[in-house]
Amino acid sequence: MPLTEIDRLKQTVSEAWDSPVADQVAAEWGYPAGTARWWRSSASHVFVLPDNGRRRYLRFVPGSYRGPRPVTAVAELMARLSDGGSPVVRPVAAESGALTVTVATGLGAMHAMVVEPAPGEEVDITELSESQAWHWGQALAHVHRDAAGLDAGLPESFGELPAIGELFAHDTALVEATARLADLMSDLPRGQDRWGVVHGDFELDNMAWEDGRPVAYDFDEAALSWYAADIAYAVRDLTDHTGQPTTEHRARFDAFLAGYRSVRPFGDEDVGRLPLFAGLHAATSLVRITRALGEPDQAEPEWLTELRNDMTDMARTHRKLVIDIGQAVGRGIRL
């Protein structure tokens, strides 16, 4: 989401963390004003809704940033996966009975949904056991298997790649590296065993753990893509900057793949493509970050300047990764 949109919403948030914009949206689910509390804003604005001692999460995006169709597609996907037994949180219907609602607010139209909480606690990479890594891989395979055919309204991944040439026309090394990766991607097979609905961000930050098993949330990046691409993005904490498993995390990486393979096939050829997808993801992230940064305002708040600086540093890292992997392709190194 553009930093300008995040700032616009943040300006409405009080010291008590409520917002009249969130109040207007939450009212569609029957919550009184002052109930929703701001939690974070990134791909969407997220507010916490207390509910009988539990928490639900209100998620909404500006209509100027994303249309209603992809939001509805994500909600319907989550509902059908959850109803089918996949380890995914379920959306909560609004008072109208709809899973998603478009609400006119003081900041314009907002496309919104509410989701149940994921039971359990978060686990970071330093706490992750090999057994948990196995169940993590198994959970992603369940999503891939059970989401087959539930693709209505979802975009294809890597649609941002053509923008590299537009946004970075002066950066020859980056443009050429991206072109090599895109050419290699264009030749990849899209059979049912390799291509379908993916979560898009199945990393540890987007799941909670109970009894050693994860439950996923945050399907903002759900799309049609290669299953290997979804795996490459999920296991970034287990790999180095080129997508290869690190020595420190090799056992967890292998356990993840073993868990995945207990549900779906994933051959060595697909494993060999993980670095390619690491480069493609980096190029996509670079476009998204650049678009989100926009032009700085001289009067922007300090927190926004700090966030802009962090994202700029992240963009430099992504650029280097694209070039490194793109050059490896150019030298004929097998990915």
N, C-alpha and C positions, 0 to 999 in steps of 0.2 A: 504494500500500500504506500502511496506517496507520503513523504514526511509532512507535506503540507496538510494532508487529510488527518494524519495522526495529531498534528498540532491543533488543528481546528477542533477536534473532539476534546483533546486534553484541556483546552481553554474553558470548556464547559464543566470540567470536573472540579468539584468543591474540595475543601480540605477534609471533608468526611468521605470523599471518594465516590459520591453520587453525582449524577448528571441529569439535567432535564431531558437531554436527548435519549439517554438510556431509559428514563422513566416513560417516555412516549412509546418506546419499543416494547418494554417489559409489560406495559399495560395490555398488550395483545394476548398475553398469557395470564392475565388477571392479577398481576403484581402491583401493589399500590406504589405511589411515588415515594422515592427515597429508599426503596428496597435494594435495587441493583447497585453494586459497588464495583468500580473500575478495577480491573486486574492487570490487563496489558493490551497493547495494540501493536499488531505487526501485519500479518496477512488479513486479519480482521480485528475489529474491536471486541474485546471479551470482558464481560462483567459477571460477577458472582451473584447468584440469587439464592439466598437462604431458603430452605424448604423443609420444615418439620425436622429440624436438627441435621439435615443433610445440605448439600450444596448442588445447585444446578448451574449451568453456564449459558449465559446469553451471548450469542455471537452475531455480529452484524457488520455489513460492509456498505459503504456509500454506493449509491446507484451510479455515480459518475466514475467509479472505479471498476465495478463489476456488475453485470446484468443479473436479472433474477434467475435465468435459466440454469447457470452452473450451480447456484446456491441450492435451488430445488433439486437438481440432479444429485448433489452430494447428500442432501437430507434423505432422499429416497433410497440411495445406495446404502447409507448407514442403517436405515430402518430395516431394509430387507436382509442385510447381512446379520444384524442383531437378531432379528426374528428367526433366522436360519441357524443360529447357534454359533456364529463366528464371534471371536473375542473383540467385540466392537461396542462402544456405548450407543445407546439409542436416542434419537431425537424425541422431543416432547411436543405433542400437538398443541397448537394455540387454541384459544377458546373457540375459534371458528372451526376447529377440526383439521386445519391445514398444518403441515409440518414446517412450512416457511411462510413468512408474511412480509409484504412490502409496506413500510410505514412512512408517512410524511412527517418529517421532523423539522426542527429549526435549522438543521444543517442540510436539508434536502432529503430525498428518498433514501431509506435504508432497507436492505434486504436482510432478513433476520431469521434465526432459528435458535432453539434452546435444546441443550443436550443434557442427559443424565450424567452424573459423575462416574468416573471409572473407580471401582473399588480398589482399595489397597494403597500402597505407597510408591513413590518414585524410587528408581534404582539408577545410580550413575555408573559410569564405566569402571570406576575403581572398586565398586561393590559387586559387580556382575560376576556370578559364578558360571562355570561351564554348563551346569544344568540349566540355569536361567537362559544362557545364550542358546541352548538347544530349543527351549520352549519359545524363545523369541523368534527363531527361524521357523519353527513349526507354525506359530501364529500368523506370520506373514504368508506362508504357503496356504494356510486355510483361507485367508482373505483372497489371495489370487484364485484359488480353486472355486470358492463360493461366489465370487463376484462375476464369474464368467457369464456374459450375456446381459449384465446389468449396466450397460454403457450409455444409455440414453442421455444425451445432453452433456457428456463429458468431453473436454477438448483432448487433442493429441498432445503428447509431451514434446518438448524441444521446439515449439513453434516460435520461440524468440530468436533462434539462431540467425535468421536472415537479417535481423536488426544489428548484428555486429558490424556488418559492412556500412550501415548507415550511421551508427553512433560512433564508430571508431575508424572512420575512413582514413585517417592519418596514421593509424597504427598498423603498419604493414605486417609485422610479425604476428600480431594477434589475428588479423583478418585471414592471413594465409594458414595459420594453424587451425583456426576454426573451420575453414574450408576443407582441409584434409580430414578432420574429424567428421564433418557433415557428409563428405563423400563416402567415407567408410560406413557411416550409419545408414546411408541410403541403400546399401547393398545387404543389410541385415535381413534375415528371414522374419516373416510376421505370421508364422503358423500359430495355431491355437496353443501349442505347447510353449511358445515363447512370447506371445503378445496378448495383451488383454487389459482389464481394469487393474490399476495399481493404486496403492495408497498415496504415494508421492513423498512421504516424509515419515517413514516408519522407524524413526530413531528413538532412543531411550527417553528423550524429553517429551515424547508424545504418547506415553503409556504409563499405566500404573500396575503394580504387581501385588497379587494376593496368592498366597500358598505356592509361590514359585512360578506363577503363570501370569502373563501380561494381558491387559485389556487396552486396546488402542482408542484414541480419540483424535481430534484435529485432522479431519479429512479435507482441509482446504485445498490441498494440492492433488487431489484425486484426478486421475486422467487415464487415457489410453496410452500404453507404452509397452516396452519390453520388460518382462519380469526381471531380467538381469539388471536393468536400469534401476528398478525399485530396490533391489538388493544392494546395489552399489551405493545408493544414497543412504540406505538404512544403516550400513555398517561402517560409515565414515570414521567413527570413533575407534574402530578396530584396524584401520588401515593407515598407510602413510599418505603423503600428499598426491601420490600417483595412483592410489586405489589398491595398492598391494598390501596384504596383511603384514603388520609389524611383528617382529619377533616377540615382543611383550604380549601381544594379543593373539598370537597365532592359534593357540588352543581354543580360545573363545570363538575365533573366526571359523575354525573347523567345526566346532560344536554347533554354531549357527547354521552352517550349510548342512550338517547332518540332520538337524531338526527340520530344516526345510525339505530335505530329500525324503524324510519319513512320510511326507504328504504328497509332494510333487517331484517330478524329475528335474534335475538341474545338472547338466553335464559339464565336463571339463572345458569344453569349447565355450560354454557360457561363462564359466569362471574366468577364462582368459580374456573375456570382453569387459570385465569389471573396470580395468583402467580406462578403456575407451569411454565408458559411461561416466567415469569420474571427470574426464575432460569435458564431455558434453554438458554435464551438470554445472561445471564451473563456468562455462560460457553462458549458459542460461542464467545462472545466478548473477553474473556480471551485468547482463542486460537488465535484469530486474532491479539490481541495486542502483545502476545508473539512472534508470527511469524514476526510481523512488527518491533519489537525491534531489533531482530538479535543480533549480537555481536558488542559492541561499538568500535569505532576506537579511538585510543589515540589522534589523531589529529582532531577529529570532532569539528565543530564550536560550540560556546557557545549556540546559539539558539537551536541546535540539542540536546545538552546535557540537556537543560532545558525541551525540549519536551519529551525526553526520561524519565526524572524524573517524569514528569506529568503523562505519560502513565504508568509508573511503579506503581505509587500511584493508578491509576485507576484500574490496574490489581489486586492489593490487595483488593480493594473494591469489585470487581466482584467475587474474590475467596471467600470472606466472605459470599456474598449473596448466591452463589451456595451451600456452606456448610450449611448455616442457613436453606434454603428451603429444601435441601436434608435431613437434620436431622428431619425436621418437617414431611416429608414423612415417614421417618423411624419410627417415633413415632406414626404413624397412624393418624396424623392430616389431616383432609380432605381439599384438595386444590380445 
